Amino acid sequence: MRINLRKIARTAQSHLHLVKTVKDAYYYHSRRLLRRPHEIEFYALKLIPDDLAGSYVDVGANHGQSILSIRLMKPQARIYSFEANPLLAAKLAKRYQGDSAVTVFAYGLADEDSRRPLFVPVYRKFVYDGDASFHRETATALLSPDRVYLFAPEKVEVRQVMCETRRLDDQGLEPVFLKIDVQGYEARVVSGGLDTIRKYQPVLLMESWEHDAELNEMLSGLGYREYLFDDVGFYPGRSETAVNHIFLTPDRAKTLPKGQG
């Protein structure tokens, strides 16, 4: 029988809420100490020359994993982070209130200015704020017998939190790097930032895209294609197993070191 450590952790924090606090503290301190990003694709940021102008934009901040990973790879980066869940945004703003290089916005990015309900899953009174979604079904998808031991469906509830979205094109940013992880809303973020992305051609890092025809069409229209990276640079290629995917335009690729792939 294979031991599922994530499932064990999720079960433990649902019953003993202090586990999450301890886990988070260990997570951030260990990552800083080991200088290890939370996902392997963030190692690619070390390959972006420091003299390339532009900010690092984090869309879908969640618990701040990407902020920490960006800081580990690019200590001098100017980071703008967007989080639609005001509960999470408040926590991040407090954590980085003394850091002038990090700005946290308590709203998400999409294709229009709007105000809508965000669905936040709760299990045994433990709030899974990192799994919140604009879709009620998506918000509860991670709470199931496959994800939690001794699962009790009657202990699941969904809370609604009102949140705001705005357009990337209205933010006045000049990104050299743009990470988007918004639970299936990636196409809307790109749609609301077409002018910015077309003008600055940032390195794009996105989690989901394969089955989104609209997103694929927009990326192709902007001249983007998928790239892989190695120890020395970037090279065209597609990964079938990576969690995140890197996209570059031909002009942006010329400003970056070339890989050997």
N, C-alpha and C positions, 0 to 999 in steps of 0.2 A: 504493500500500500504506500503510495507516494504521499509525503507530507506536504501540505499546502501552507506555507508560512504566512502568506497574505491572508488566507482564509482564517487561520488561527488568530492573526493580529486583529482582523476585522471583528471576529467573534469576541475577543477579549475586550476590545474597546467599547463594544456595544453593551457589555455587562459591567465593565469596570472603567468608567469614563476617565479616570486618572491615567490609564494606560496611554491614551492619545497624547496627553500633555508630556509624559515622559518620553514617548516615542518621538514626538516632534523635536524636543530638546536634544535628544541623542542624534537625530537625523541632521539637524543643522550644524551642530558642533562637529560631528564626525566628517561631514562633507567639507567644512572649512579646513579642518585639520589635515585631511587627506587630499584636499584640492581636487575633489572628484565631482563632476557635474552629475545631476540626477538622471540624465539620459545621455547615451554615448555620442549622439549627434552634436551635442554642444561642444565637444572637443574641436569641431570644425571652426569655432570662433577664433581659436588661436591662430588660424591661418589668415584671418582678415588683417591686413596691414594696419598698424596703429595710426598711420598718417592719412588713412582714408577718412575724409570728413563725413560726419553724420552720426545720428543717435541710434541707440538700440531700443527697439519698440517691442514690448511684450503685450500681446493681446490675449487675454484669458489668464490672468495672473494666478488664480487659484490660491494656494497657500504660499506663493512666493518662490516656488521651486526654480522657475526660470530666472528670476531676479538673482538668486544666489548663484546659479550656474553661470550666468553672464558675468557676474562680478568675479567669480573664480577664474574664468578664462580671459576676461578683459577688465582688469582692475580699474582702468581709467575711463571706462565707458560711461556715457550719459544715458541713463535708462528712463524711459517713459513706460509705465505699466498701467494697463487698463483691466479693471475687474468689475463685471456687471453686478455681482452680488455685493451689496453694500456692507453686509456683515463681514465678509472676507476683506473687502477694501479697507474698512476701518482698522482691522487688525494689522494689515500691511502698512498703512499710513502711520500707525503708532510705532511699529517696529523700525521704520526708516525715517522717522520725523527729524532726526539729527543728521541725516545724510543728504547733503545738497545735490548729490549726483543721481538720486533716485526720486522720481515723482510718481505718486500713485493716484490714479483717477478713479473715482467711485462711480464709474459708468462703463458700459461696454461699447464696442464698435460694431456697427452694422451698416445697412444700406440706407438708413433713414434715421432721423431724430424721432424717438418714440419713448413711450413709458408703458411697460408691460409687466405682467406677473412672472416672477421667477419661481420655479417649483423646487423646494428644498426637501430632500428625503430625511426622515427621522425614524430611527429604529431603537426601541427600548429607551426612548427619550434622549438618545444620543443623536446629535445633529450632524449629518453628513453634508456639511456645507460645501465641501469640495466637489460633490457630485450633483450640484444643483443644475437645472436645465430649464430652458424655455418650454420644453415638452414634458408633460407630467409623466408619460410612460418612460422616457429616458431617465428621468430623475429617480425612478424606483427600480430601474433595470438591474442595478448592482446589488440589490437587496433580495436575495433568493436563496433557496437551499444549496445552490451551486457555489454561493459566495460566502455564506455564513453557516457555521455549524449550529445545530439545534434550532434551526430557523422557525420562528413563530410569526406567521403572516399577520395575525391580529395585532402585533406590536408595531406594525408599519403605519406611519402617517406621513402626509405631505403638507408642508407649510408653504404659504405663498408670501413672497417678499416683492414689493414693487421695485423695479429697477429701471434705469434709463439706458438708452443706446444713442450714440451719435456717429457721425461719419468721420473716417480717417482724414478725408480731404479737407475737413473743417478744423483740423487740429494744429495746422501750421508747423508740422514736423518735417524733418529732412532725414529720413531713416537710411542707414547703411545696412541695417539688419532688421528684419521683421519676422517675429515668431507669432503664429496664429494657432491657437488650440481652443476652440469654442464649441465643442460638442456638436459638430455637424453644421455650424453656422459660418464655416469658413468662406463660402461663396458670397455671403452677404457682407462680410468684412471686406473682401477684395472688391466687391461691387461698389462699396462706399468709399473706396480708396484708389480708384483707377487712375485718377490724375496724379496723385502722390506717387504711386508705384511706377507709373509710366515715366515720370520725371526723374526720380532718384534711383530706380532700378535696384532696390535693396536685395540683399541675400534673403531669400524666403525660406522659412522652416515651418512646415505644416505637418500635422499628424494624419488627417484623413483627406483623401482626394480621389482615390482610384475609381470610386463608383459615383462620383459627382460630375455629371456631364457638363453642367453649367460652369463649375469651377475649372474643369479641364479646358473648356472653350475660352474662358477669360485668360487663363495662364498662357495658352497658346497664342491668343491675340496680342498679349503683351510681350511675346517673344521668349517666354520662359520655357526651360526644359530641365528635367531632373539631372542632378549631378551627385556623384559620390566623392569621397575624399580619402586620402591616405596621410601618411606622416608629412608629406611635403606639399600637398596642394589638392586641387579639385580636378575632376575629370568627368566627362559625360557618362552617364550610366544610370541604371534603374535597379533599385533594391526590392526584392520580393519579401524580405523579412524585417526590414527596419521599421521601428515604431514611428519615426519621423522621416520626412523627406525634404531634401534641399533642392531649391530651384534657383537657377541663374539665367540671366539674359546673356547673349554673346558679348555685349559691351561690358557688363559687370565682370564676366569671366576673365576678360583681358586685364582687369585690375588686380586679379588674384593669382597666387602662385599655382602653377600647373602640377597636377599629380601624375603619377606614373602608371595609372591604370589603363 
